[in-house]
Every structure is written in structure tokens, then in C-alpha cells.
Amino acid sequence: MTPTKRGEAAATPRPRAPLLVIDGDSFAHRAFHALPRSIRRANGGPGNLLTGLMSMVLRLWQAERPRAVVVGWDTLTVPTYRHELLPGYQAGRVFDPELLEQLDLAPGLLEAAGIVCGKAAGYEADDFLAAAVASERASGGTVLVATSDRDAFQLAAEDVTILQPVRGVSELARIGPAEVRERYGVEPEQVPDFIALRGDPSDKIPGARGVGAKTAASLLAGNGSLDALLAAGRFSAEADALRTYRHVATLDPSAPLPKLPDREPDWQAGAAAAEALGLGRVAGRLEEAASS
């Protein structure tokens, strides 16, 4: 180490860039429904999801300049423990064949650009967000979690900021513990208890009978946790069900996360992969990013 000269101020260490973690399914669904189906690949196959997703990821990377990017994915063909615990979990969801076709292609396109993807049977995209937060926290880093799924509010902390799309990804709300308290009236760590009590129509979690968002927040503010409520004799007829709902709503940090060394995306390689898929417009944007 070069010694500091007398009278010369020691250089301030440069802060470590955050890890950017993206909910792939959340962003893919937004892209599919936001962009017209007239966007096609060279072979005539659908291309709107892939075009929008790559645009979103590129824009996020350019705005945040993270140390690395990891994208979590659902495995739609294999049920998770959540489906086994709660048979009605996410029931009734029907996916467009053109969406499914592009979901199959998306992880490979991202990986070609040097972006790590987490996907494994039995885990949801959200679980990889939780695993990345736990891994980065253990090494003293900070995390940006990009998702439109409010279940991820349970991850918000001083070292974790949720990036929630407001309009596409042209506008992002930055969610920390204060914003969770403002929106839900609970602490981030209380979010699974809150969901268990209030329910979640999108995931078909029923919640406690007669309990809405305000009541759930008030109960947790006065008692601290679902366990404390149950110990006090509240919801005795629903106790086991509510514990199940909380387990279903809790993100699983044990998802098998690949290693995440510091790494900039290889946009040139991504452009080549996009060109091979017949996504000329995407290839052009990635080539432009590679040369900037």
C-alpha cells in the first residue's frame, strides 16, 4: 500500500455498488401486457415480452450501475410447497401460450448477456429475491430488489430498497421500511403476518374472516405478531389456517442461488443472442449499450 504523504488526506474508500435483484416473472408479465403483440421475431414468433423485458433490465442497469445482476424465475410446471400447503394457492391462473413461449426463452437470453438467473423446481421468483438479500447481507453489501409484487415488502430494510414499477420502469418508487409503514401500517418483518390476516386475492390466500387491511394493521400494531394474537386466544378457530397462510406468504431464502461475483453484463454477447432469436430491435439496443 502506498503511504499517504504528510498533509495529504487519505482517499475515501469507494462504497460498494449494490446488487440488483430482479423478479423475472413480474417484469416479464408487465412487458407482455404493456407492449403490442405486433412485435414479432424474425420467424413470426411472439417477441413483445422479450423486447420489453430486455429493455427494462437494460434501463435498470444503466440507472443503478449495480455490482452484478441476478434475475429470479418461477418454475410454472412444478408445484411448490405453497401449492401443497394451500391447494387453492394461485388457482385459476391461465397463461397465454405466447407468454409461455417467451418465458421459456427469456432466461437463456439474459444468461447470454452474462446476467445470472435463479430458477429451480419448487421455488418461486420471490424466493430467489430473498436468497439474494440474505447472501448479500452476509457479505456486508446492499441490495436493490426490482419487483411489482408487494409480498417483497417483507425484504425492505436499511440495506434493502425495493424498486417498484409505477409506469413500466420509466418511473420507479423506492420502498424502504418507512414506505412499508406508510402504505401498510406495519413493519416489513410483519408483512407475512399482515398478508395472513388480510388475505391476498391475487394468490388466493383467504385471510381471517372479516379482517381487512386496516384491521390487520391495527391488530399487529397492538399485539406485535400473529403468534401473539393466537396466544391471546384470538382467531382460535382459524389458528392453523392462519399459520399456513403466513408460511405461504413468507419468502424462502433457501432457494439455490448461483454465485454472484462482481460482473457487468456483456451486452455485445446479449445482442448476438437477440439477433439469433430474430429480435433485431433488441440486438440494436444492446449493441448500442455495449459501445457506450
N, C-alpha and C positions, 0 to 999 in steps of 0.2 A: 504494500500500500504506500502510495506517495505521501510523505508527511506534509502537513499543512504549513505553509510559510508563515512566519511571525507577522501578525497584523492582518492575515488573510482569513476571512470567515470560512468555516468548514462548509462544504457543499451539503445542502439539504437532500437526504435520500429521496429519490423519486417514488411517490406512492405506487403500489402495485395496482395495475389495472384490474377491474372486476372481471369475474367470469360471467358470461352471458348464457343464460339457460332459456331455451325456447320450448314452449308447448307446441309441438309439431302439428298435432291434430287440431288444436284450437285455431292456429293460424291457417292451416290448410282449409278447414271448413269456411273460415272467413273469406279466404281468397276465392274458393269455388262459388260462393253465393254472391260475391261482390263483382266479379268480372264476367263479362258476357260469354256465353257458350260458343259464340262465333270464333273465339280464339282457338285455333286448331293446330295440331302438329303437322309436319310435312306429309305424314302418311294419312292424314284425315282424322286421326285420333284426337281426343279432347286435350286441351292444353291450358285452360284458364286457371286451374288450381296451381299447376306447376309454375306458370308465369307469375301469378300473384304471390305465391309462396317465396320464390327466389327473390322477387322484388322486395318483399317485406324483410327477409333475412339480410339482404344486402343493405337496405336502408338502416336497419337496426345496427348493423356492424359499423357502418360509416358514421352514425350518430354517436355511438357509445365507445368505439375502439376498445373492445374488451381484450383481455389476455388470451382468451380462447372462446369458442362457441360450442355448445352441446345442445342437441335437439332431442327431446323425448317423444316417443310414439306409443300409441295403443297397439295391441295385437287383437284385432277385431274378431279373428276366427277362433280364439281360445278364451273361454270364460275365466274370470279371475275369482279369487276367494270372495270378493264382494258379491258376485252373482250367486255363489253357493250359500252365503250367509243370508242374502236377501233375494229370493227368486224373482221378484218383480223389478230388481235393480235395472235401470235404463231400458225397461221393457217398452216395446212399441217403436223403437227407433228403426227406421228404414232408410238405407243409404242408396243414393243414385248410382247406377253402375259406372257412370263416367267419373264420379267422385272416387269410387273404389279403385278403378283402374289407375287413376293418378296417384292415389295414396300408396299404391304398391310401388310406383316409380320414384316417389319423392325422396325416400331415404337414400337411395343409390345416387341420385343427382346431387344431393347435399354432400354425401361422402366423397364423391368425385372431386368436390371443391375443397376437400380437407376439413370438412365440418363433421365432428363426432356425432353419431346418432346412438341413442339408447333405446333398445326395443327388445322385449323378451316376453315369452308366454307367461301369462299370469300377472303381468304388471300393466298399469296404465301410464300414459304420458306424465301425469301428475306425480307419480311415484319417482320418476327419474328427476323431476324438479327437486323433490325432497332429498333424494340421494345426493344430487349435486350440491345442494345447500349444505348438507351435513359434511360432505367431503371437503368443500372449500373452507368451511368454518374451522374444521380441524387443522387446516394449514394456515389459519390466520387471515384468510382472504375475505373479500366481499363479493356479493352476488347480485346480479340483475336477473329477475325472473320475468320473462315476457309471456303473458297469457291473458286470455279473456275470461278464464274460469275463476270465479270468486272463491272456490274451495282453496285456492292457493294463497288466500289472505292469511291462512294459518302460518305461512312461512315468513311473513313480514317481521322484520326485526331491525335493530340498529345497523346490522351488517347485511341486510337483505332488503332490496327495494323491488316491489312488484311494478312492472311496466304493463299497464292495462290499456289496450287499444280503445280509443274513443271514436275516431273516424278512420277506418282502415288502420294504417300505422302512421299516417301523416300527423296524427295527434295522439300522444300517449299521456295518460295520467300516471303519476309516480305515487305509489301507495306504500307508505310505511306504517308503523304502529299507530301514529296519530290519526292517519286517514282511516284505518280499520276501526278505531274507536269512534270516529266521527260518523262513519257510514253504518256500522252495525251496533255500536254501543257496547262492544265487548273488546277484550284484549285479543291479539292474534292467537294466543295459545288456547283461547276459549272458543275459537271458531268451530271445531268439530262438535263440541257440546251444543253450541248455538244451532248448528245445522240439524243435530239430532232432535232438538226440541222443536225447532221451527219447521223442519222438513225441507225437502228440496224437490219441487215438482219436476225439474228437468232430469233428475236422476231417479225419480220415483221413490224417494225416501219419504215415508208418510209423516214423520214427526209426531209429537204428542198431540192428543186430541184437544182441540180448542186453543192451541197455542200458536200465535203468530210471531212475527219478528219482534215487535215491541215487548210483548210479554216474555219471550225467550231472553231478550237482553236484560229486562228488569229482574227476572229470576236469577240470572247468572251474576248480575251486579250485586244482588243481595246475599247470594249463597256461595259464589265463587266457582262452583263446578257442578256438573251433572251428578257426580258421585255424592257431593254434599247434599244435593236435593233429594236423592234417593235414600241416603242415610237418615234424612229427616222425615222420611215417610211419604214424600211427595211422589206421585205417579207410580204407586206401588203395583198397580195392575199392569203397568206398561214397562216396568223396570228392565226386564230382559230385552224387550224390543228396542228400548232407547239405547241400551248399551250396544246392541247390534248396529243401530243407525250411526252411533258415534264411531264405531270401528270401521264401518263402511266409508264414513266421511273423512277419516284420518289418512293422510298421505303416508305411504310406506317408504322410509328412507333406505330400506334394504335392497332396493332394485339394483341389479347388477350393472353398475356404471363403469364404462371404459375409463382408462387413464386419461387425464386431461392436462397434458403439458402445454406450456405457452405456445400458441400456434396461430398465425394469421391464415385466413382462408387462401387457398390457391385458386383465385378467380379465373386464371387462364385455363387451368385444368377443368374447372367447372364449365367454362364456355365451350370447351371441346365436348364435354358430356352433353350439354344442352343442344349443341349442333347435331350430335349423333341421335338425339331424341327427336330432331326435327323442330326444335324451338329456336328458330333463327333470331327472333327479337330478344329472347333471354340471353342467347350467346353474345349478341352485340353489347348488351348492357354489362355483362360480366367481363368482356374484353376491355371495355372502357374503364371498368373499375380496376382491372389488372394493370392498366397503363397509367393510372392516376397516382 
